[in-house]
């Protein structure tokens, strides 16, 4: 698996949001579960390591979600969000531990090596069978990215898109979206977006499908990178990202409460402004 560090210079640096401890009590998941926390504060939470909040993410970790493939620096939407969530739960920056977990491995049933994972996981009923999700923190659209010298650069409609070779990361909702529009040429599947990007550079594929912010980041990394357009929504349901936790985790309700609080107080909106502003609005392909 190729592990090219992303170029994060195009995303401006902002200070990590300083969060205070969450004062609102979080209801227990079960009246009979005495071991579950009654309050969403550090001393009451059961984590993998006492006093430590372990956060997982994929490798490589792309901008604008992470910058420099370094989740510890607090730069990028999800890195900053992870520290904001931890801070609201009472964990200082020094109390946050990062681990790398492959995208698909993070969704597998069984014990986890993390307390919470932020890797642009879309919330689906199928995934809920194996893991918990927090309240959503981002609404997603899918985008097609290519290079100016590719045949896909001339795509102007969904009919045109069905005639070019698409690539996508396996197991993602981008994969599902790409399969849904598959036309004359079968979709090529790769282990990571980095692998798909290499295939695009080499001409193995004409374009790749990714969520909108990631697509803009990839386009910025490519020589002559360009956005073809945004895929129309397949259903009335809005695709959303959520923080992944172990199935039936005692942390889920508290993490969801924090995400809800960060939405209410404008923190999520500020993070989108700081890190995702360049992702703008891609034209919708009809």
VEXDREN-2710 file (C-alpha; in Angstrom, 1 decimal):
% VEXDREN-2710
k/r/px/py/pz
1/UNK/0.0/0.0/0.0
2/UNK/1.5/3.3/-1.0
3/UNK/1.7/5.8/1.8
4/UNK/2.3/9.2/0.2
5/UNK/2.2/12.1/2.7
6/UNK/-0.4/14.6/1.5
7/UNK/0.5/18.2/0.7
8/UNK/-1.1/20.3/3.4
9/UNK/0.4/23.7/2.6
10/UNK/-2.8/24.8/0.8
11/UNK/-4.8/24.6/4.0
12/UNK/-4.2/27.4/6.4
13/UNK/-3.2/26.8/10.0
14/UNK/-5.6/27.7/12.8
15/UNK/-5.3/27.3/16.5
16/UNK/-7.0/24.2/18.0
17/UNK/-10.2/25.2/19.7
18/UNK/-9.8/25.3/23.5
19/UNK/-12.7/23.5/25.0
20/UNK/-13.9/23.5/28.6
21/UNK/-15.2/20.4/30.4
22/UNK/-18.8/19.5/29.6
23/UNK/-21.0/20.5/32.5
24/UNK/-24.2/18.8/31.4
25/UNK/-24.8/15.3/32.8
26/UNK/-25.1/12.5/30.3
27/UNK/-27.9/9.9/31.0
28/UNK/-26.7/6.4/31.4
29/UNK/-27.2/3.9/28.6
30/UNK/-29.1/1.5/30.9
31/UNK/-30.7/1.8/34.3
32/UNK/-29.2/-1.5/35.3
33/UNK/-25.6/-0.9/34.1
34/UNK/-23.9/0.4/37.2
35/UNK/-20.5/0.5/35.5
36/UNK/-21.6/3.0/32.9
37/UNK/-20.8/6.6/33.5
38/UNK/-23.4/8.9/35.0
39/UNK/-21.5/12.0/34.0
40/UNK/-19.6/12.8/30.9
41/UNK/-16.4/13.8/32.6
42/UNK/-12.9/12.3/32.5
43/UNK/-13.1/10.7/36.0
44/UNK/-16.4/8.9/35.2
45/UNK/-15.5/7.6/31.7
46/UNK/-14.2/4.1/31.0
47/UNK/-11.5/4.2/28.3
48/UNK/-9.0/1.7/27.0
49/UNK/-6.3/3.3/29.3
50/UNK/-7.4/5.2/32.4
51/UNK/-7.0/8.9/32.0
52/UNK/-6.2/8.6/28.3
53/UNK/-8.6/9.2/25.3
54/UNK/-7.4/7.0/22.4
55/UNK/-8.4/8.3/19.0
56/UNK/-8.0/6.3/15.8
57/UNK/-7.6/7.3/12.2
58/UNK/-6.6/5.8/8.8
59/UNK/-3.2/6.1/7.1
60/UNK/-2.6/8.1/5.1
61/UNK/-4.7/10.9/6.7
62/UNK/-5.6/13.5/4.1
63/UNK/-6.2/17.2/4.3
64/UNK/-8.4/18.9/4.9
65/UNK/-9.3/16.3/7.6
66/UNK/-5.7/16.1/8.7
67/UNK/-2.6/18.1/7.7
68/UNK/0.8/16.6/7.0
69/UNK/-0.5/13.1/7.7
70/UNK/0.1/13.9/11.4
71/UNK/-3.1/13.7/13.4
72/UNK/-1.3/14.8/16.6
73/UNK/-0.8/18.4/15.4
74/UNK/-4.5/19.5/15.8
75/UNK/-4.5/20.7/12.2
76/UNK/-7.3/19.7/9.9
77/UNK/-11.1/19.4/10.5
78/UNK/-11.1/16.0/12.1
79/UNK/-7.9/16.4/14.1
80/UNK/-9.2/19.7/15.6
81/UNK/-12.6/18.1/16.2
82/UNK/-11.0/15.2/18.1
83/UNK/-9.2/17.5/20.4
84/UNK/-12.3/19.6/20.9
85/UNK/-14.3/16.5/21.8
86/UNK/-11.6/15.3/24.2
87/UNK/-11.4/18.7/25.8
88/UNK/-15.2/18.8/26.4
89/UNK/-14.9/15.4/28.1
90/UNK/-12.1/16.8/30.4
91/UNK/-9.0/15.4/28.6
92/UNK/-6.1/17.7/28.0
93/UNK/-4.1/17.6/24.8
94/UNK/-1.5/15.5/26.6
95/UNK/-4.2/13.0/27.4
96/UNK/-5.0/12.2/23.8
97/UNK/-3.3/9.2/22.3
98/UNK/-3.5/8.5/18.5
99/UNK/-3.4/5.1/16.8
100/UNK/-3.6/4.2/13.1
101/UNK/-6.3/1.8/12.0
102/UNK/-7.1/0.7/8.4
103/UNK/-10.4/2.1/7.3
104/UNK/-12.2/-1.3/6.9
105/UNK/-10.5/-2.7/10.0
106/UNK/-12.0/0.0/12.1
107/UNK/-15.5/-1.1/11.2
108/UNK/-15.0/-4.8/11.9
109/UNK/-16.8/-6.4/14.8
110/UNK/-14.7/-7.2/17.9
111/UNK/-12.6/-5.3/20.5
112/UNK/-11.1/-2.0/19.3
113/UNK/-7.7/-0.4/19.7
114/UNK/-9.3/3.0/20.0
115/UNK/-11.9/4.8/22.1
116/UNK/-13.1/6.9/19.2
117/UNK/-12.2/6.9/15.5
118/UNK/-12.5/9.8/13.0
119/UNK/-11.8/8.7/9.4
120/UNK/-14.7/10.2/7.5
121/UNK/-17.0/7.2/8.3
122/UNK/-20.4/7.6/6.8
123/UNK/-23.3/6.5/9.1
124/UNK/-25.1/3.5/7.7
125/UNK/-27.4/0.9/9.1
126/UNK/-25.1/-1.9/7.9
127/UNK/-22.2/-0.5/9.8
128/UNK/-24.3/0.0/12.9
129/UNK/-24.5/-3.7/13.2
130/UNK/-20.8/-3.8/14.1
131/UNK/-20.0/-0.4/15.6
132/UNK/-21.6/2.6/17.3
133/UNK/-21.7/6.0/15.8
134/UNK/-21.9/9.4/17.4
135/UNK/-24.3/12.1/16.4
136/UNK/-23.3/13.3/12.9
137/UNK/-20.7/16.0/12.6
138/UNK/-20.6/16.6/8.8
139/UNK/-23.0/16.3/5.8
140/UNK/-21.4/14.7/2.8
141/UNK/-21.5/15.0/-1.0
142/UNK/-19.6/12.9/-3.5
143/UNK/-17.4/14.5/-6.1
144/UNK/-15.4/13.3/-9.2
145/UNK/-11.8/14.5/-9.5
146/UNK/-9.5/14.1/-12.5
147/UNK/-6.6/15.9/-14.3
148/UNK/-6.9/18.3/-17.2
149/UNK/-5.2/15.9/-19.6
150/UNK/-7.6/13.0/-18.8
151/UNK/-10.6/12.1/-21.0
152/UNK/-12.8/12.7/-17.9
153/UNK/-11.9/16.4/-18.0
154/UNK/-14.5/16.8/-20.8
155/UNK/-17.3/15.2/-18.8
156/UNK/-20.3/17.5/-18.5
157/UNK/-23.1/15.1/-17.5
158/UNK/-23.9/11.7/-15.9
159/UNK/-24.2/10.2/-19.4
160/UNK/-20.6/11.4/-20.1
161/UNK/-19.4/10.0/-16.8
162/UNK/-20.6/6.5/-17.6
163/UNK/-18.2/6.4/-20.5
164/UNK/-15.0/7.0/-18.5
165/UNK/-12.9/4.7/-16.2
166/UNK/-13.6/5.6/-12.6
167/UNK/-11.6/4.5/-9.5
168/UNK/-12.5/4.5/-5.8
169/UNK/-11.4/3.4/-2.4
170/UNK/-13.0/0.1/-1.5
171/UNK/-15.6/-0.2/1.3
172/UNK/-16.5/3.5/1.3
173/UNK/-19.7/5.2/0.5
174/UNK/-17.8/6.8/-2.5
175/UNK/-17.4/3.2/-3.7
176/UNK/-21.2/2.7/-3.3
177/UNK/-21.9/5.9/-5.2
178/UNK/-19.4/5.0/-8.0
179/UNK/-21.0/1.5/-8.4
180/UNK/-24.4/3.2/-8.6
181/UNK/-23.4/5.2/-11.7
182/UNK/-21.3/2.5/-13.3
183/UNK/-21.7/2.6/-17.1
184/UNK/-19.8/1.2/-20.0
185/UNK/-16.6/0.6/-17.9
186/UNK/-16.5/-1.3/-14.6
187/UNK/-15.3/0.7/-11.6
188/UNK/-11.7/0.0/-10.5
189/UNK/-11.3/-0.5/-6.7
190/UNK/-8.3/0.4/-4.6
191/UNK/-7.3/-0.1/-1.0
192/UNK/-6.8/3.6/-0.3
193/UNK/-7.4/7.0/-2.0
194/UNK/-3.6/7.2/-2.3
195/UNK/-3.6/4.1/-4.5
196/UNK/-6.5/5.5/-6.6
197/UNK/-4.6/8.8/-7.0
198/UNK/-1.5/6.9/-8.3
199/UNK/-3.7/5.1/-10.7
200/UNK/-5.1/8.4/-11.9
201/UNK/-1.6/9.8/-12.4
202/UNK/-0.5/6.8/-14.3
203/UNK/-3.6/6.8/-16.6
204/UNK/-4.9/3.5/-15.2
205/UNK/-8.2/5.3/-14.5
206/UNK/-9.7/8.5/-15.9
207/UNK/-11.1/9.9/-12.6
208/UNK/-11.7/9.0/-9.0
209/UNK/-14.7/9.5/-6.7
210/UNK/-14.3/10.9/-3.1
211/UNK/-16.1/13.0/-0.6
212/UNK/-16.1/16.7/-1.6
213/UNK/-13.3/18.0/0.8
214/UNK/-11.0/15.1/0.1
215/UNK/-11.6/15.5/-3.7
216/UNK/-10.6/19.1/-3.5
217/UNK/-7.5/18.2/-1.5
218/UNK/-6.5/15.4/-4.0
219/UNK/-7.1/17.8/-6.9
220/UNK/-4.7/20.3/-5.3
221/UNK/-2.0/17.6/-5.0
222/UNK/-2.2/16.5/-8.6
223/UNK/-0.5/18.3/-11.5
224/UNK/-3.4/19.8/-13.4
225/UNK/-5.9/18.4/-10.9
226/UNK/-9.5/19.5/-11.5
227/UNK/-13.0/18.9/-10.2
228/UNK/-15.4/17.3/-12.8
229/UNK/-18.5/17.8/-10.7
230/UNK/-20.6/16.7/-7.8
231/UNK/-22.7/13.5/-8.0
232/UNK/-26.5/14.0/-7.6
233/UNK/-27.8/12.5/-4.4
234/UNK/-29.1/9.0/-4.9
235/UNK/-31.8/9.2/-2.2
236/UNK/-33.6/11.8/-0.1
237/UNK/-31.3/10.8/2.9
238/UNK/-28.4/13.0/3.5
239/UNK/-25.1/11.1/3.9
240/UNK/-23.4/12.1/7.2
241/UNK/-20.1/11.4/8.9
242/UNK/-20.1/10.2/12.5
243/UNK/-17.4/9.3/15.1
244/UNK/-17.0/5.5/15.3
245/UNK/-16.9/3.7/18.7
246/UNK/-17.0/0.1/19.8
247/UNK/-20.4/-1.6/19.7
248/UNK/-22.5/-0.7/22.7
249/UNK/-19.6/1.5/24.1
250/UNK/-20.3/3.3/27.3
251/UNK/-18.7/6.3/25.7
252/UNK/-21.2/6.6/22.8
253/UNK/-23.8/8.7/24.5
254/UNK/-21.3/11.1/26.0
255/UNK/-19.4/11.6/22.7
256/UNK/-22.8/12.2/20.9
257/UNK/-23.7/14.7/23.6
258/UNK/-20.4/16.6/23.0
259/UNK/-20.9/16.6/19.2
260/UNK/-24.4/18.0/19.7
261/UNK/-23.0/20.7/21.9
262/UNK/-20.3/21.6/19.5
263/UNK/-23.0/21.9/16.8
264/UNK/-25.2/24.1/19.0
265/UNK/-22.4/26.5/20.1
266/UNK/-21.1/27.0/16.5
267/UNK/-17.8/25.1/16.9
268/UNK/-18.6/22.7/14.0
269/UNK/-19.5/25.6/11.8
270/UNK/-16.3/27.3/12.7
271/UNK/-14.2/24.2/11.9
272/UNK/-15.9/24.0/8.5
273/UNK/-15.1/27.6/7.9
274/UNK/-11.5/27.2/9.0
275/UNK/-10.7/23.9/7.2
276/UNK/-13.2/23.2/4.5
277/UNK/-13.9/26.7/3.0
278/UNK/-11.8/25.9/-0.1
279/UNK/-14.0/23.0/-0.8
280/UNK/-16.8/25.3/-2.0
281/UNK/-19.6/24.1/-4.2
282/UNK/-18.8/21.8/-7.1
283/UNK/-21.3/21.8/-10.0
284/UNK/-23.8/19.0/-9.9
285/UNK/-23.7/16.6/-12.8
286/UNK/-27.2/15.9/-14.3
END
